[in-house]
Amino acid sequence: MKYGRIVRVSSSPEEGYMTYVVAEEDATKAVAMIRALIGPAPHVESIGRASLELLLAIGLSAGEFTKAES
């Protein structure tokens, strides 16, 4: 694995959003993993890559994910 994905979940434009770091290179798979976790949220999207350094720093292995805390 060379990088992961940053996935954002929002219920509506008026409300805030949640962000997940996913140790999966493929954006479609990363989004599917988060959809399986949270259910039918109106909007789930991959908004960019997460570097391998970030994944290692937060202790994620391939196929794992974590919610990014603010």
CYANA upper distance limits for C-alpha pairs under 8 A (distance plus 0.5 A):
  1 MET  CA     24 GLU  CA      8.03
  1 MET  CA     25 GLU  CA      7.35
  1 MET  CA     52 LEU  CA      8.22
  1 MET  CA     62 ALA  CA      7.58
  2 LYS  CA     25 GLU  CA      7.76
  2 LYS  CA     51 SER  CA      8.00
  2 LYS  CA     52 LEU  CA      6.36
  3 TYR  CA     23 ALA  CA      7.60
  3 TYR  CA     24 GLU  CA      7.64
  3 TYR  CA     25 GLU  CA      6.21
  3 TYR  CA     49 ARG  CA      7.03
  3 TYR  CA     50 ALA  CA      6.17
  3 TYR  CA     51 SER  CA      5.40
  3 TYR  CA     52 LEU  CA      5.21
  3 TYR  CA     55 LEU  CA      8.16
  4 GLY  CA     21 VAL  CA      7.75
  4 GLY  CA     22 VAL  CA      6.09
  4 GLY  CA     23 ALA  CA      4.90
  4 GLY  CA     24 GLU  CA      5.18
  4 GLY  CA     25 GLU  CA      5.29
  4 GLY  CA     26 ASP  CA      8.38
  4 GLY  CA     49 ARG  CA      6.15
  4 GLY  CA     50 ALA  CA      5.18
  4 GLY  CA     51 SER  CA      6.85
  4 GLY  CA     52 LEU  CA      7.34
  4 GLY  CA     55 LEU  CA      7.65
  5 ARG  CA     21 VAL  CA      6.50
  5 ARG  CA     22 VAL  CA      5.65
  5 ARG  CA     23 ALA  CA      7.00
  5 ARG  CA     24 GLU  CA      6.70
  5 ARG  CA     25 GLU  CA      6.81
  5 ARG  CA     26 ASP  CA      8.25
  5 ARG  CA     27 ALA  CA      7.05
  5 ARG  CA     30 ALA  CA      7.19
  5 ARG  CA     46 SER  CA      6.98
  5 ARG  CA     47 ILE  CA      8.05
  5 ARG  CA     48 GLY  CA      6.31
  5 ARG  CA     49 ARG  CA      4.91
  5 ARG  CA     50 ALA  CA      5.44
  6 ILE  CA     19 THR  CA      7.44
  6 ILE  CA     20 TYR  CA      6.32
  6 ILE  CA     21 VAL  CA      5.33
  6 ILE  CA     22 VAL  CA      6.73
  6 ILE  CA     46 SER  CA      6.23
  6 ILE  CA     47 ILE  CA      6.20
  6 ILE  CA     48 GLY  CA      5.84
  6 ILE  CA     49 ARG  CA      6.28
  6 ILE  CA     50 ALA  CA      6.39
  7 VAL  CA     19 THR  CA      6.19
  7 VAL  CA     20 TYR  CA      5.62
  7 VAL  CA     21 VAL  CA      6.90
  7 VAL  CA     22 VAL  CA      7.66
  7 VAL  CA     30 ALA  CA      7.82
  7 VAL  CA     31 VAL  CA      7.08
  7 VAL  CA     34 ILE  CA      8.28
  7 VAL  CA     44 VAL  CA      7.45
  7 VAL  CA     45 GLU  CA      6.04
  7 VAL  CA     46 SER  CA      4.83
  7 VAL  CA     47 ILE  CA      6.31
  7 VAL  CA     48 GLY  CA      8.01
  8 ARG  CA     17 TYR  CA      7.18
  8 ARG  CA     18 MET  CA      6.28
  8 ARG  CA     19 THR  CA      5.02
  8 ARG  CA     20 TYR  CA      6.89
  8 ARG  CA     44 VAL  CA      6.25
  8 ARG  CA     45 GLU  CA      5.96
  8 ARG  CA     46 SER  CA      6.83
  8 ARG  CA     47 ILE  CA      7.14
  9 VAL  CA     17 TYR  CA      6.00
  9 VAL  CA     18 MET  CA      5.69
  9 VAL  CA     19 THR  CA      6.81
  9 VAL  CA     41 ALA  CA      7.65
  9 VAL  CA     43 HIS  CA      6.30
  9 VAL  CA     44 VAL  CA      5.04
  9 VAL  CA     45 GLU  CA      7.21
 10 SER  CA     15 GLU  CA      7.74
 10 SER  CA     16 GLY  CA      7.00
 10 SER  CA     17 TYR  CA      4.97
 10 SER  CA     18 MET  CA      7.05
 10 SER  CA     41 ALA  CA      7.49
 10 SER  CA     42 PRO  CA      7.38
 10 SER  CA     43 HIS  CA      5.91
 10 SER  CA     44 VAL  CA      7.15
 11 SER  CA     15 GLU  CA      7.11
 11 SER  CA     16 GLY  CA      8.20
 11 SER  CA     17 TYR  CA      7.66
 11 SER  CA     41 ALA  CA      6.34
 11 SER  CA     42 PRO  CA      6.08
 11 SER  CA     43 HIS  CA      6.92
 12 SER  CA     16 GLY  CA      8.15
 12 SER  CA     42 PRO  CA      7.79
 12 SER  CA     43 HIS  CA      8.31
 18 MET  CA     67 LYS  CA      7.88
 18 MET  CA     68 ALA  CA      8.03
 19 THR  CA     67 LYS  CA      6.48
 19 THR  CA     68 ALA  CA      5.93
 19 THR  CA     69 GLU  CA      8.37
 20 TYR  CA     34 ILE  CA      8.46
 20 TYR  CA     65 PHE  CA      7.20
 20 TYR  CA     66 THR  CA      6.07
 20 TYR  CA     67 LYS  CA      4.83
 20 TYR  CA     68 ALA  CA      5.76
 21 VAL  CA     50 ALA  CA      7.50
 21 VAL  CA     55 LEU  CA      8.38
 21 VAL  CA     65 PHE  CA      6.01
 21 VAL  CA     66 THR  CA      5.99
 21 VAL  CA     67 LYS  CA      6.86
 21 VAL  CA     68 ALA  CA      6.94
 22 VAL  CA     30 ALA  CA      6.67
 22 VAL  CA     50 ALA  CA      8.34
 22 VAL  CA     60 LEU  CA      8.49
 22 VAL  CA     63 GLY  CA      7.72
 22 VAL  CA     64 GLU  CA      6.62
 22 VAL  CA     65 PHE  CA      4.73
 22 VAL  CA     66 THR  CA      7.18
 23 ALA  CA     30 ALA  CA      8.27
 23 ALA  CA     55 LEU  CA      7.20
 23 ALA  CA     60 LEU  CA      6.79
 23 ALA  CA     61 SER  CA      6.72
 23 ALA  CA     62 ALA  CA      5.51
 23 ALA  CA     63 GLY  CA      5.87
 23 ALA  CA     64 GLU  CA      5.93
 23 ALA  CA     65 PHE  CA      6.43
 24 GLU  CA     29 LYS  CA      7.58
 24 GLU  CA     30 ALA  CA      6.20
 24 GLU  CA     62 ALA  CA      6.67
 24 GLU  CA     63 GLY  CA      6.32
 24 GLU  CA     64 GLU  CA      8.26
 25 GLU  CA     30 ALA  CA      7.96
 25 GLU  CA     49 ARG  CA      8.45
 26 ASP  CA     30 ALA  CA      6.71
 27 ALA  CA     31 VAL  CA      6.68
 27 ALA  CA     46 SER  CA      6.40
 28 THR  CA     32 ALA  CA      6.70
 28 THR  CA     46 SER  CA      8.40
 29 LYS  CA     33 MET  CA      6.67
 30 ALA  CA     34 ILE  CA      7.07
 30 ALA  CA     46 SER  CA      7.91
 31 VAL  CA     35 ARG  CA      6.62
 31 VAL  CA     44 VAL  CA      6.99
 31 VAL  CA     45 GLU  CA      6.72
 31 VAL  CA     46 SER  CA      6.85
 32 ALA  CA     36 ALA  CA      6.62
 33 MET  CA     37 LEU  CA      7.06
 34 ILE  CA     38 ILE  CA      6.72
 34 ILE  CA     44 VAL  CA      8.36
 35 ARG  CA     39 GLY  CA      5.82
 35 ARG  CA     40 PRO  CA      7.14
 35 ARG  CA     41 ALA  CA      7.87
 35 ARG  CA     44 VAL  CA      7.65
 50 ALA  CA     54 LEU  CA      6.90
 50 ALA  CA     55 LEU  CA      7.50
 51 SER  CA     55 LEU  CA      6.99
 52 LEU  CA     56 LEU  CA      6.65
 53 GLU  CA     57 ALA  CA      6.56
 54 LEU  CA     58 ILE  CA      6.80
 55 LEU  CA     59 GLY  CA      6.55
 55 LEU  CA     60 LEU  CA      5.69
 55 LEU  CA     61 SER  CA      7.87
 56 LEU  CA     60 LEU  CA      6.53
 56 LEU  CA     61 SER  CA      8.19
 60 LEU  CA     64 GLU  CA      6.27
 60 LEU  CA     65 PHE  CA      7.13
 60 LEU  CA     66 THR  CA      8.45
